[in-house]
């Protein structure tokens, strides 16, 4: 575990693979720390020749918490600070949910730093698209699942992970609980931090008008069984990015089952 610094924030990160491999940055989504990128997925990428770095967004995991009033640009700068710390001038980026938005925001604000983008659980940026592509009933379902789990933070995190998974995928309860326990030990999920991360996304709404500026190979992915985001969201956003592709994976929710890891790795455009 190492730490990068960005304007008062300390950003925890760790790497897989050999320095000198093709650089690949993983950006996690709202509420979740970097350990929700499975070690086995990171190792699969490393075996393919990538030098993989994952990090805790601010207000998650072992990174700095509690800084008020930060923006999308600040969260983008956190990722760039990590890249600087490992000596990367540019990298491929895989982002999940909020991380997908941050990956695209990085390509807009700092185009020279991004080689390609793979976005998972792609969400709509523009406020006008919110009602069209988000599923309010599914979001309420996550809230109910968390309440039913009781007061234990590990139980709550496992319940949320299960509720986000596809009913057609085999939910890995053992891995989810082990990861949730470690997540709790690393600080866990904090409602105040969640609100700050969500508030930072208001700036991303402004950036959404600039997605047509993204010029790197871009693949946007949604799960057919995502309880939060309608599968058509990826295609709608891809149409606004020159040359971007979109895919919908069956038996995938707002989750990352092992069955799709190879396909996601294949989506990273090298060369």
Secondary structure, 3 states (H helix, E strand, C coil): CEEEEECCEEEEEEEECCCCCEEEEEECCCCCCHHHCCHHHHHHHHHCCEEEEEECCCCCCCCCCCCCCCCHHHHHHHHHHHHHHCCCCCEEEEEECHHHHHHHHHHHHCHHHEEEEEEECCCCCCHHHHHHHECHHHHHHHHHHHHHCCCCHHHHHHHHHHHHCCCCCCCCHHHHHHHHHHHHHCCCCCHHHHHHHHHHCHHHHHHHHHHHHCCCEEEEEEECCCCCECCHHHHHHHCCCCCCEEEEECCCCCCCCHHHHHHHHHCCCCC
